[in-house]
């Protein structure tokens, strides 16, 4: 699948029967079941609490495996401005309180490698 690392299938296609075609017609196989660690979100924050009670700093969010693939597929037809807004809103929605986020880098949306990181 596009935007997916080689050998990694979407969750709905894992641990299910599949037909492997070959010169003799084909054989039925069981597709692999990846480890949960192959698809995850990593968050690293360098934050400080101001005297007024505001929390400020840099948050790096890295989407790995299927987590990266899902976002790439969802935003595949969008332009850079829409993708930037998408990531900023995704992060602020996960914080759960009033927050502002600004994307500080340009993730590679066309890559099919495991990680798609963004600095907020």
ABEGO torsion letter per residue (X at the ends): XBGBBBGBBBAAABGBBBBBBBAAGEBBBBBBBBBAAABBBBBBBBBBBBAAGBBBEBBBBBBBEAAAAAAAAAAAABBAAAAAAAAAAAAAAAAGBBBBBBBABBBBAABABABBBBBX
